[in-house]
Amino acid sequence: MYVKALWRYPVKSMLGEALELAEVGYDGLSGDRAYAVYDHDTGFLASCKNPYLYGRLLYLQAMLNPSLKIKLPSGEVLEGGGISWGLSQFLGRRISLISNAEGRMKYLGYWPRIEELSHRQEYEVGETMENSFKDSAPVHVVFEENLGMLASQLGEAAAERFRPNIVVCAGSPVREEEVIDRELVAGGVRLKAIRRTRRCVITTLPQPGLGRKNEILKKIYSDYRGFMGFYCTVLEPGLIRLGDTVKLL
């Protein structure tokens, strides 16, 4: 097994940056979810899990090198003190870019109208991790072959829809439930798989190069019990590179 792709998402719910090398700390990849968008009208973080208000965030490219820049679909680049104003204009809402997560931050998510979902067409309030903009864990991992199996059924299941930090090529599909509670060593990093990733509406949403695809979430819930990928904590920080061998202990 080896590292096929590395991603970080400098701003929560915006497009990710593909990396060749990543520094991984106990809180995840350096620069991952370093910022979030706060909506003054709702008092919640803006999340594309609520696509009716914030789905357009998936068309914004956040870049962190070393300062934050955000590229709009028009090609305009926001930076510095102009980011909050530019995002407010783009979304048509009173928006601030924030970098300090205090406690558990709230956001509003939506479950689409899909028969396999018991709570379909409902909104629910979610919370981030303590003092973090990440929802569930420091690191998110998917197996390339598991996405490939899904793609063979649907025609497309791009990794970008699943927003992983690490894509692992295993050579053949992997039963994710057999990975939970085990350790993974990749480069100089040691991770522990803690739970599988329950998928949400984000997998279905359009973004550059990808159209709306509701059947992805329907198939995940009908055939995979709603899970694809898994979350990890970091046991030993370090550096990880594309092509690094991944060992499952």
N, C-alpha and C positions, 0 to 999 in steps of 0.2 A: 504494500500500500504506500501511496505517496501523496504529497500535497499538490493538488491540481490547480487550485485557485485560492487567493487570499483577498478578502474584501473588508473595508471599513466604511462606516457611514457617518461622516463628520457631523451631520445634522440629522436628528431623529426624523424619520419618514421621508427623507430626500434620497436621491440616487447615491449609490455607493462608489467608492474609489477602488479600482483593482490595484493590488500591490504586488511587488516582487519580493519584498522583505517587510516583515512586521515585528515590532517590539511588543511583546506581550507581558503585561503586568498582572497582578492579582485581580485587577478590575477589567481585564480584557485587552484587546488590541489598542495600542496607543492612538488616540484621536478618534476612537470609535464612539459615536453618540456623545461627542464632547459638547455639543450644543443641541438646543431644542427651540421650538417655536411656541411662544405663549400667546394665547388668545385672550385679550382683556375682556371681550364680550361674554365669554363662557366661564372664565376663570380656570380653564383646563389647558393642558398642553395640546397643541395641534398634532393630530395623528391621522395618517391616511387610513387607519382602521375605521375612520368616519369619512368615507369617500365623498359624501355629498357636500361636506364643507372643505375637506382638505385633500381630496384625491389628486389635485393638481400639483401637490408637493412632489409627486413621483416624476414630474417633468423638470425638476430643478436639480442641477448638478452641483453638489457641494464639493469644494476642493480645499484641502488643508496643507499648505506648503510654503512657509510655515504658518502664515496667517490665513484666515478663512476667506474664501471667495465663493460666491454663488452665481452660477450662470443660468440665466433665464432662457426659455425657449426662443426668445427673440434674438439671442446672442449677447444681450446686455449682461455685464458682470457687475454684481453688487459686492461691495466690500466696505470694511470699516463702519463708520457711523451711518452709512446709507443703507445698510442691510435691512434694518427694521422697517424703515420707511418704504423701501422697495418691495418687501414682502407684504406689507399692508396694502400697497397698491395692487400687487399681483393677486392677492386673495380677496381683496375687497373687505377686509376686516381690520380691526385694531390689533396689530401684531407687534410683539417684541421678540428679538432673538435673545435667548438667555444661555448662560454657561454655568450657572450655579444651581444644582439640584438640591432642594431642601426637603429632607424627609422623603416620603413617598408622594410623588407627583401624580395627579389624576389626569386621565384622558377618557374620551368617550369613543367607544367602539360600536360597530354595527355588524350584525350577523345577517347575511343576505337570505333571500327567499329560496332556499334549497331544501327539498323534501327530506334529505338525509339529516338535516339539522333539527334537533328537538326544540331549539330556541330561535328558530328562523324569523327573519324580519323583525328583529328586536335590537334595541340599543342597550348597552351596559357600560357602567363606569369601570375602567381598569386602573391599576396603579403600577407605577414603576418600582424597581428595587429601591431600597433605602439609599437616599443621597446619590441617586443615579438617574440617568435618562433611559437606561436599558430596562426593558420590561421584565425579564425573567432570570437572566444569568449573564455572567461575563462574556461567554463565548458560545457561538451557535455553529454547529457542524452538520453538513449533509454529505451523504455518499453519492458520488456521481452516477453510479450504476443504478441506485434506487430512483433517482430522477430519470434516468434513461428508461427504466422499466415503465414509469408513469408516462413518459413521452411516447413510448411504443404503443400505448393504449389510446393516447389522445392526439398524437401528432406533434406536440410541443409541450415541454415542461421546463422552461429555461430556469437556470439557477437564480437569475436575477429576481424572479418572482418570489423566491423563498428567503432572500436576504441573509444568506449565511456569511459567517466570517471565514470559515475554512471549508473548502470542497475537497474531499478525499476521494481519490481513485483507488478502489479496492480490487478491481479485476472482475468482480461479479457482485450481484446484489447481496446486501447484508441484512440479516434480521436485526433490526435496531434494538428490539427488546433484549437481545443477548449481549448488547454492548453496555447497557445501563449498569452503573456501579463498577465498571471497569476503568482502567487508566489507559490513556493514549499518550505516547511519546512522539513528538514531532519536532525535529531539529533540537533546539535547546529548551523546549517547552514540555512540561508534563501536565496533562489535563485529566480530569475525572468526569466521566459522563454521568449526569445526575438524573435526567428525565428526558423523555421524548418531547418533541415540539408539536403542540396542538395547533393546527393550521387555521388561519382566519381569512377574512375577505381580501387581504392584500394580495394573495396568490392569484386572484381573479382580475385584478385591476390593470388597465392599460398603462403603459409607460413607453418611452422611446424604443421603437423596434418591436414592441409587443402589444397585441390588441387585448381587448376584454375577453376573458375566457372563464366563464362561470363553471364550465364542466370540470375544471381542475379541482375545485373544492368539492364538487359533488362526487367525483371519483375517489378523492382522498377519504371522504367520509363513508362511502359505500364499500370500498375495497381495503382501506388501510386504517379503519377505525378512527380516522381524523388526524393521524400522525404522519409526519414526514420530517426527518432530521432529529437532532437531539441537542440539549443544552449541556454545557460543561462549566465546572469551576476550574480555577487555575491552581495547581499544586506547586509547580515550580515555574517562575517567570523566566523569560529568555527571548531569544530570537528564533523566528521561523521563516523559512524561505520556500519559494516555489520549488518543487522537486524533492523537498526533504522527505526522507523515509518516515512513514507513520507505523509505529508498532502498537499493537493492541495487547495489553498485559492482563 
